[in-house]
Amino acid sequence: MNLIVSLSRRVLIGFRSLPRVIGVAAVLSASMAVLAQSAPPGTLPEALKDIPRASGVCRSDPADAKRGEVLAARAGEAPDLSCGLTLAEANTLLERTDTVLVDMRPASEFAQYHVDRALNLKLAELRSKHYLHGKAILLMGSGKGERELYVACGTLKRAGFKQVRVLRGGTSTWLAAEREVVGRAPDGRSLPRLSAEELWAEAQFQGNVVLLGPTLSAIQQQLPFSATVSQWTPEAVKGVLERRRKELKGMPLAAVVLAVGQGGFTEAQIASLPTTIPAPVLVYGGTKEAFERAMALQKAVWTAEARGPKRPGCGF
């Protein structure tokens, strides 16, 4: 052990003349290298025996890593569908003096417009406010990507919050009902439109149902919670939603996505369908080709992330 101490001191003294920016990490690394060289062949100095081997430094994850599936089903992040409230149901909650409305949209969207007296908080910020445990918390989003809100609801309940609910449809539902906001809001009469990437994300949430029109039926295999409709009629839509509600065992739908594609369906027809749908409505008006291009690009991104950055000498 005296030999180890002596060698460490020599290395440290030698490094005193180097610029300070090299830092402690470089000094310790050099010390460990000298210690390893001084050990008899086939053995390690006592000071190094507990250090794990760096066997994974140059390992590459499989290129076909299904990152999308991982993101859609993170361990311990199951959405709590029982949290959902319609606007009519939320009215009673909003009349209470102990209710806190939390707008979880990005700060830039909140700055454009928001419900009066709403707080703009992220999940981590809300969790840290222990004095709100006894309050009634109503979470609000934009109407898109609401799986995160249902996950947050379950997380907050487990963290000790007594009553947490989610406003289904968020600000889109609020504006459609012509409720007042602070700031300049978009026209609430138009349904929220989805990009191809957003369509894929909505289809990963079991609380949603994606209805695919005839021109988009070919992409159904890529969208887990989806169904096809041969024609856009209230009867056809109602039949699909009824089957979906039975699968959810009576649990209300979080949202319905109308993937109408392009052509053969007018804005007036789209606008008339929500009156027959007991859930917030989102619309995808892109083509099958646009969706497939977006997915090909996204898969390339996931593959690159799975591989990680190139490292000299690693062979990839």
C-alpha positions, -999 to 999 in steps of 0.1 A, spaced: 0 0 0 30 23 7 41 17 -29 7 28 -42 7 60 -21 43 68 -32 35 63 -69 3 84 -66 23 113 -50 49 112 -78 22 115 -105 4 143 -87 36 163 -82 45 159 -119 11 172 -129 13 204 -108 31 221 -136 3 215 -161 -25 240 -167 -53 238 -142 -79 232 -169 -67 196 -172 -86 191 -139 -87 164 -112 -101 138 -136 -70 138 -157 -48 135 -127 -67 105 -113 -67 88 -147 -29 91 -149 -25 78 -113 -46 48 -121 -25 41 -152 7 41 -133 -8 19 -106 -19 -7 -131 15 -8 -148 32 -14 -114 11 -45 -106 25 -80 -113 13 -96 -146 -23 -109 -144 -32 -90 -112 -46 -57 -103 -35 -34 -74 -59 -35 -45 -70 1 -52 -83 -9 -86 -101 -42 -79 -135 -27 -73 -136 -5 -104 -160 -21 -130 -147 -29 -165 -156 -5 -193 -167 -33 -216 -196 -13 -230 -177 18 -242 -177 7 -279 -208 -14 -279 -235 -4 -304 -272 -10 -297 -291 -28 -324 -298 -6 -354 -334 -17 -355 -341 -6 -319 -379 1 -317 -376 34 -300 -412 44 -308 -425 14 -288 -403 23 -259 -416 58 -258 -452 47 -261 -450 23 -231 -425 35 -205 -423 14 -174 -444 29 -145 -460 56 -168 -494 41 -175 -520 67 -183 -549 69 -158 -580 71 -181 -603 76 -151 -590 112 -148 -609 125 -178 -637 150 -175 -658 167 -201 -661 204 -200 -697 201 -186 -684 179 -158 -654 202 -152 -677 232 -147 -687 220 -113 -650 216 -104 -642 250 -117 -668 266 -95 -651 254 -63 -628 278 -46 -602 251 -39 -597 241 -75 -565 249 -93 -565 250 -131 -530 239 -144 -522 246 -181 -494 222 -191 -488 236 -225 -454 250 -235 -448 285 -221 -449 300 -256 -484 287 -262 -496 298 -228 -483 333 -235 -504 336 -266 -536 328 -248 -548 310 -217 -577 306 -193 -579 334 -167 -562 324 -134 -547 292 -149 -512 283 -138 -486 273 -164 -466 245 -147 -447 215 -158 -452 182 -141 -420 185 -120 -429 220 -109 -464 209 -99 -451 178 -80 -429 200 -59 -458 222 -46 -468 200 -17 -491 227 -4 -514 218 -33 -520 182 -22 -553 190 -6 -566 211 -36 -586 199 -66 -562 200 -96 -576 202 -131 -550 196 -158 -554 212 -193 -534 208 -225 -539 218 -261 -561 188 -270 -532 171 -288 -509 145 -272 -531 142 -241 -516 108 -231 -490 128 -212 -517 145 -192 -533 112 -182 -498 99 -172 -492 131 -152 -526 126 -135 -516 91 -123 -482 103 -112 -496 131 -91 -521 108 -74 -493 85 -64 -473 115 -52 -501 123 -27 -524 147 -45 -559 140 -33 -579 150 -64 -565 153 -99 -585 154 -132 -579 161 -169 -600 183 -191 -606 163 -222 -598 182 -253 -580 210 -233 -580 244 -248 -595 232 -281 -627 221 -262 -626 253 -242 -625 275 -273 -651 254 -292 -675 262 -264 -668 299 -268 -654 303 -234 -633 334 -226 -595 334 -225 -568 360 -219 -548 368 -251 -554 362 -288 -568 327 -294 -573 309 -327 -608 302 -341 -624 276 -319 -647 265 -346 -620 247 -366 -609 213 -354 -573 207 -344 -552 194 -373 -525 168 -369 -492 163 -387 -481 128 -398 -459 126 -367 -487 137 -344 -511 111 -360 -486 84 -352 -483 96 -316 -520 98 -311 -524 62 -323 -500 50 -295 -525 60 -268 -550 33 -259 -575 59 -248 -578 72 -283 -593 57 -314 -581 66 -349 -606 62 -377 -590 57 -411 -608 66 -443 -606 44 -474 -575 62 -488 -555 56 -456 -565 20 -448 -531 8 -460 -513 24 -429 -536 7 -403 -509 -18 -394 -486 11 -382 -513 26 -360 -522 3 -330 -555 18 -318 -571 24 -352 -600 11 -373 -611 17 -409 -644 31 -420 -657 25 -455 -676 58 -456 -678 89 -435 -713 87 -422 -725 92 -386 -738 56 -386 -704 41 -396 -685 62 -371 -709 54 -343 -706 17 -349 -668 18 -347 -668 39 -315 -693 16 -298 -670 -14 -304 -641 6 -290 -660 16 -259 -667 -20 -252 -630 -28 -255 -623 0 -230 -650 -16 -207 -671 15 -206 -642 40 -200 -648 72 -220 -627 78 -250 -599 104 -245 -601 116 -282 -612 105 -316 -589 111 -346 -605 114 -380 -578 104 -405 -598 116 -435 -570 119 -460 -574 142 -490 -604 145 -513 -639 131 -511 -646 147 -478 -656 184 -474 -649 207 -445 -687 208 -438 -688 170 -435 -659 171 -411 -675 198 -390 -708 178 -388 -693 146 -374 -682 158 -339 -719 163 -330 -722 125 -332 -689 118 -314 -689 119 -275 -652 128 -273 -628 156 -285 -620 153 -322 -587 157 -340 -582 156 -378 -555 143 -401 -559 155 -436 -526 143 -451 -520 115 -476 -507 80 -471 -475 89 -489 -469 119 -466 -474 96 -435 -450 70 -449 -423 96 -457 -426 110 -422 -423 75 -406 -393 66 -428 -376 98 -416 -385 91 -380 -372 55 -381 -339 68 -395 -337 92 -365 -344 64 -340 -318 42 -357 -292 69 -355 -300 75 -318 -298 38 -311 -264 36 -327 -251 66 -308 -223 89 -319 -193 75 -338 -162 68 -317 -127 65 -331 -115 29 -330 -149 14 -323 -155 3 -359 -188 22 -364 
